[in-house]
Amino acid sequence: MDQSTDTNAAIWQSGEIVRAWAAEEKKRELNRAAQRQFMAVLLPFGEQEAFTFLDLGAGTGAASRAILGLHQRSTAILADFSSEMMAAGEHEMQPFAGRYRYVEFDMSTGEWPAAIPGALDAVVTSMCVHHLPDERKQGLFAEIFGHLVPGGWYLNYDPVRTPDPVVEGAWERVSDYYDPDAASRRLHRTPEQQARYDNHVRYVIPLAQQLEYLRSAGFRGIDVYWKQLENVIYGGCRPA
Ligand SMILES: C[S@@+](CC[C@H](N)C(=O)[O-])C[C@H]1O[C@@H](n2cnc3c(N)ncnc32)[C@H](O)[C@@H]1O
């Protein structure tokens, strides 16, 4: 894709769009609470064990808060390229003050800042890897592998695409059953909503391709640990 048609940075670095996204967060997170908790439980640490994890594309920190809440001796590094999202997150992360820090990092570059240590116990991503072109998804998975200690885990919660129109139809029908206003919203997007939607779907790819990126990066214990329609939680660990 021509870089000029990739609106990702413009979207996430827009104060107006981030304010609109943050205003919908509470409602959105109600439907994600179980998945957030599930990711925290998937991390193979005792509840009293001290460890450091990295939340890439952390936004306002929803994934981090679930992990910090369950694992009371864990410490989080939240990385994002949007100062607007990080500013909104500072407010929401207040209950965990002293146990987290934000780091500026643009995942599209592959140039990891020194503020991210090279030996992390775990890395998580949620709802952001799909914003990267395929070669960066693949590159990022290899870079994550390289930043994990032996035995460290990586988990990703993200949407996937299906190449099968029958499956796509089933996903849409069931989603619309649970969210009866969705069909009308699809037909009546404001220009801003359309821009956010286009940015959301631009680089969403099939699950099998993403699992292959994990395998080729060297991960083991790879599984789709949770899946509902187009949303999945998959991951694996760096061999001990
Ligand atoms: C849909 S939000 C998800 C935020 C959070 N992870 C969550 O689950 O609520 C996507 C986030 O990814 C970040 N992001 C998108 N592209 C990025 C990039 N190239 N580098 C760093 N962060 C990026 C955005 O700034 C935004 O905070």
The ligand as a Gaussian input file, in Angstrom:
#p B3LYP/6-31G(d) Opt

LIG

0 1
 C       -7.502000       0.656000      19.096000
 S       -6.295000       1.411000      20.120000
 C       -6.023000       0.110000      21.308000
 C       -5.407000       0.616000      22.563000
 C       -5.228000      -0.430000      23.656000
 N       -4.176000      -1.385000      23.328000
 C       -6.515000      -1.141000      23.964000
 O       -6.604000      -2.349000      23.800000
 O       -7.476000      -0.439000      24.382000
 C       -4.846000       1.303000      19.091000
 C       -3.619000       1.888000      19.764000
 O       -2.475000       1.537000      18.986000
 C       -1.647000       2.652000      18.904000
 N       -0.841000       2.527000      17.682000
 C       -1.301000       2.392000      16.415000
 N       -0.262000       2.316000      15.558000
 C        0.869000       2.409000      16.315000
 C        2.252000       2.425000      16.007000
 N        2.686000       2.342000      14.734000
 N        3.132000       2.533000      17.009000
 C        2.708000       2.638000      18.298000
 N        1.415000       2.662000      18.653000
 C        0.499000       2.539000      17.672000
 C       -2.596000       3.840000      18.857000
 O       -1.975000       5.069000      19.196000
 C       -3.631000       3.405000      19.871000
 O       -3.274000       3.792000      21.171000

